[in-house]
């Protein structure tokens, strides 16, 4: 049986860029470029005519930008989109509007930069083709918790995520109170973007959210996000827990790797840890979460229905890493319950 190729529509206002991308990704046997469009108005008609499986979408375009197009498209015609953007907070607006993932726009004068971009774009198109976007209406909970959390100084929460994770992490964090235990996060994301993402979360959550730096202390009310090109692990000394951020080879195809963080949580925090694995393609974090569980940690996995891509949580669940599988909307409530002892 011949595997069906993923049909792709490329939307970009630059003719040169459209043709370059179309020619490059068409070389992949798993992809078929069914068309290109110079702006969202042409794209709208071609989507109806060609019925692509995935669109690639430039953010900055004349007449209507990519973010506005997504906000108008998704409610009527849910379709996996991979956004192509320069380094900008616009990518997070696009993800919030319904895009599955993003790729940083290359330096077209550099063949190496273009080659890396095409390789990454091909991978993300294939992942996007498996993503669920029909349920991506935002239904964020707005829970306000009261009281004091006594275990905040002794517990650490570790979260790992990939595709779909930027919005999933926001859903978990934004309803948590300021006195939560320290939280450490690995989200698969390129360098520079992790700092922008942390700042964005910091402006919208009660918790303090920062991109981690080597030696940063893990403290109640603080969230540390691994830098985009560094692994992050937990360590401990006489005055408490801190993070080590370091360059290294990709683990499970990623730097930062969720497994690197989770393995260190198992070793250094043990039964005082809580591990959470969210939406994402692949298996990064599954074995590390199992190690955490074996050391007495509480472990949570996002369920299939609420995942954009049920990859990492599925592998974790299948190998026995997950004690409790639940909807994304319920995870913050479950975390609070585990920490406070209140149902």
C-alpha positions in Angstrom: 0.0 0.0 0.0 1.4 3.4 -1.0 1.5 5.9 1.8 -0.5 9.0 1.0 1.6 12.1 0.6 0.9 15.2 2.7 -0.6 17.9 0.5 0.9 21.4 1.2 -0.1 24.9 0.3 2.6 27.6 0.6 1.4 31.1 1.5 4.0 33.9 1.2 4.1 37.3 -0.5 7.6 36.7 -1.9 7.6 34.9 -5.2 11.2 33.9 -4.9 10.6 32.5 -1.4 7.5 30.6 -2.5 9.2 29.0 -5.5 12.4 28.2 -3.4 10.4 26.5 -0.7 8.0 24.7 -3.1 10.9 23.3 -5.1 12.8 22.2 -2.0 10.1 20.5 -0.1 8.7 18.8 -3.2 11.9 16.7 -3.2 10.6 14.9 -0.1 8.7 11.8 -1.2 6.3 12.3 1.7 5.2 15.7 0.6 3.3 17.1 -2.3 3.1 20.9 -3.0 -0.4 21.3 -4.4 -0.2 25.1 -4.8 1.2 28.5 -3.6 -0.5 31.8 -2.8 0.8 35.3 -2.5 -1.7 36.5 0.1 -4.5 35.2 2.3 -7.2 36.2 -0.1 -5.8 34.0 -2.9 -5.0 31.3 -0.2 -8.6 31.2 0.9 -9.8 30.2 -2.5 -7.0 27.7 -3.0 -7.7 26.0 0.3 -11.3 25.4 -0.9 -10.1 24.3 -4.3 -7.1 22.2 -3.5 -8.0 20.9 0.0 -4.4 20.9 1.4 -3.5 18.8 4.5 -1.2 21.6 5.8 -0.4 25.2 5.0 2.8 27.1 5.6 2.1 30.7 6.4 4.2 33.9 6.4 3.2 36.2 9.2 4.1 39.5 7.6 2.0 39.9 4.4 0.2 42.8 2.7 -3.6 43.2 2.7 -4.0 40.8 5.7 -1.3 39.4 7.9 -1.0 35.7 8.8 -2.3 36.1 12.3 -5.5 37.7 11.2 -5.9 35.1 8.5 -5.5 32.3 11.1 -8.1 33.9 13.4 -10.6 34.1 10.5 -9.7 30.7 9.0 -9.6 28.4 12.0 -13.2 28.7 13.3 -14.6 27.9 9.8 -11.9 25.7 8.3 -9.6 24.1 10.9 -6.4 23.3 9.1 -2.9 22.6 10.5 -0.6 25.6 9.9 3.2 26.0 10.2 4.1 29.6 10.5 7.2 31.0 8.9 8.4 34.1 10.8 11.4 36.3 11.6 12.4 36.5 15.3 9.4 38.2 16.8 6.6 37.8 19.4 4.3 37.5 16.4 5.0 33.7 16.5 3.2 33.4 19.8 0.3 35.4 18.5 0.1 33.0 15.6 0.3 30.0 17.9 -2.5 31.5 20.0 -4.5 32.0 16.9 -4.3 28.3 16.1 -1.0 27.6 14.3 0.5 24.2 15.2 4.2 25.3 15.1 6.6 27.8 13.7 9.9 27.9 11.8 12.4 30.8 12.0 12.7 32.5 8.5 16.2 31.8 7.1 18.8 34.1 5.7 18.1 33.5 2.0 21.7 34.6 1.1 23.1 31.7 3.1 22.7 28.3 1.5 23.4 26.6 4.9 20.7 28.7 6.6 18.3 27.8 3.8 19.1 24.1 4.0 18.6 24.0 7.8 15.3 25.8 7.4 14.0 23.5 4.7 14.9 20.4 6.8 13.2 21.8 9.8 10.1 22.9 7.8 9.7 19.4 6.3 9.8 17.8 9.7 7.3 20.3 11.1 4.9 19.9 8.2 4.8 16.2 8.7 4.2 16.6 12.4 1.5 19.2 11.7 -0.3 16.8 9.3 -0.9 14.6 12.4 -2.0 17.4 14.7 -5.6 17.8 15.8 -6.8 21.4 15.3 -10.6 21.1 15.2 -10.7 21.3 19.0 -8.3 24.2 19.4 -10.9 26.7 20.6 -9.4 28.3 23.7 -11.3 27.4 26.8 -8.9 28.5 29.4 -9.9 27.9 33.0 -9.7 30.9 35.3 -9.3 29.3 38.7 -8.3 31.4 41.7 -6.9 29.4 44.5 -6.7 30.6 48.1 -4.8 29.6 51.2 -1.1 28.9 51.8 0.7 25.9 50.3 2.8 24.4 53.0 4.8 22.1 50.7 5.9 24.9 48.4 9.5 24.9 49.8 10.1 21.2 49.5 8.4 20.2 46.2 9.5 20.9 42.6 7.3 20.6 39.6 8.9 19.7 36.2 7.0 20.1 32.9 8.0 18.9 29.5 6.3 19.7 26.2 6.8 20.0 22.4 4.4 20.7 19.5 1.4 22.5 20.9 3.2 23.1 24.2 3.4 26.9 24.2 -0.4 27.2 24.6 -0.6 24.1 26.8 2.0 25.4 29.3 0.1 28.7 29.4 -3.1 26.9 30.2 -1.4 25.1 33.1 0.4 28.1 34.6 -2.0 31.0 34.2 -4.5 29.8 36.9 -1.9 28.8 39.5 -1.3 31.0 42.6 1.9 32.9 43.3 2.8 30.6 46.2 3.2 27.4 44.1 6.4 25.4 44.4 9.2 26.2 42.0 8.5 25.0 38.5 11.1 24.0 35.8 10.1 23.6 32.2 11.6 22.2 29.0 9.6 23.3 25.9 11.2 22.3 22.6 11.9 25.7 21.0 14.8 27.5 19.3 17.1 29.9 21.1 16.0 33.5 21.5 12.3 32.5 21.3 12.5 30.8 24.8 13.4 34.2 26.3 10.5 35.9 24.5 8.2 33.2 25.5 9.2 33.4 29.2 8.6 37.2 29.1 5.2 36.7 27.5 4.2 34.2 30.3 5.6 36.5 33.0 3.3 39.3 31.7 0.2 37.1 31.8 0.7 34.8 34.9 0.8 35.5 38.6 4.0 33.4 38.8 7.4 34.9 38.0 8.5 33.3 34.7 12.1 33.7 33.4 14.4 32.0 30.9 16.8 30.0 33.1 20.4 30.9 33.5 23.1 28.6 34.9 22.9 28.6 38.7 19.4 30.1 39.0 17.7 29.0 42.2 14.5 27.1 42.1 12.2 29.0 44.4 8.4 29.1 45.3 6.5 31.3 42.9 9.2 31.1 40.2 9.1 29.3 36.8 12.4 28.6 35.0 12.3 27.8 31.3 15.2 26.0 29.7 17.1 28.2 27.1 16.5 27.1 23.6 19.9 25.7 22.9 20.9 24.4 26.3 20.0 21.3 28.3 18.8 22.0 31.8 19.0 19.8 34.9 18.3 20.1 38.6 21.0 20.0 41.2 21.2 20.6 45.0 23.5 22.1 47.5 23.2 23.2 51.2 21.0 26.1 50.4 18.5 24.3 48.2 17.9 23.4 44.5 19.3 25.2 41.5 19.5 24.6 37.7 22.5 23.8 35.6 22.2 25.0 32.0 24.7 23.6 29.5 25.5 23.0 25.9 25.3 19.5 24.7 24.5 17.1 21.9 20.8 16.6 21.1 19.1 13.9 23.2 16.1 12.2 21.5 16.6 14.8 18.8 16.3 17.8 21.0 18.3 20.4 22.9 16.9 21.1 25.5 15.7 17.6 26.2 12.9 16.8 28.6 14.6 13.5 29.5 17.7 15.4 30.8 15.5 17.4 33.1 13.4 14.5 34.3 16.3 12.2 35.0 17.9 14.9 37.2 14.6 15.4 39.0 14.5 11.6 39.7 18.0 11.7 41.1 18.0 14.9 43.0 14.4 15.6 44.1 13.0 12.0 44.2 9.7 11.7 46.0 9.3 15.5 46.4 9.0 15.9 42.7 5.9 16.2 40.4 6.4 15.5 36.7 4.1 16.6 33.9 4.3 15.6 30.3 2.3 17.6 27.8 1.5 17.5 24.0 4.3 16.8 21.6 5.7 14.5 18.9 8.1 11.8 19.7 9.2 10.2 22.9 11.3 12.7 24.7 10.6 12.7 28.5 8.9 9.4 28.7 11.8 7.4 30.2 12.8 10.2 32.4 9.3 10.5 33.7 9.3 6.7 34.4 12.5 7.2 36.4 10.8 9.9 38.4 7.9 7.7 39.2 10.2 4.9 40.3 11.8 7.3 42.8 8.4 8.1 44.3 7.4 11.2 42.3 3.9 12.0 41.3 3.5 11.9 37.5 0.8 13.4 35.3 0.2 13.0 31.5 -2.0 15.0 29.2 -4.8 12.9 27.6 -5.2 12.2 23.9 -8.3 14.3 23.5 -6.8 17.5 24.6 -3.4 17.1 22.9 -2.5 18.8 19.7 -0.1 15.8 19.1 -0.5 12.8 21.4 3.0 11.5 21.0 5.2 12.2 24.1 2.3 11.7 26.5 1.2 8.5 24.8 4.7 6.9 24.9 4.9 7.9 28.6 1.5 6.4 29.3 2.2 3.2 27.4 5.5 2.5 29.3 3.9 3.1 32.7 5.4 6.5 33.4 2.1 8.3 34.0 0.1 7.8 37.3 -2.7 10.1 36.3 -3.8 11.0 32.8 -6.1 13.9 32.5 -7.3 16.8 30.3 -5.2 19.8 29.8 -7.9 22.0 31.5 -7.7 19.8 34.6 -3.9 19.7 35.1 -3.5 22.9 37.1 -6.3 21.8 39.4 -4.7 18.5 39.9 -1.3 20.1 40.6 -2.8 22.3 43.2 -4.6 19.4 44.8 -1.4 17.4 45.0 0.5 20.3 46.6 -2.1 21.5 49.0 -3.7 18.2 49.9 -7.1 19.8 49.1 -9.4 18.0 46.7 
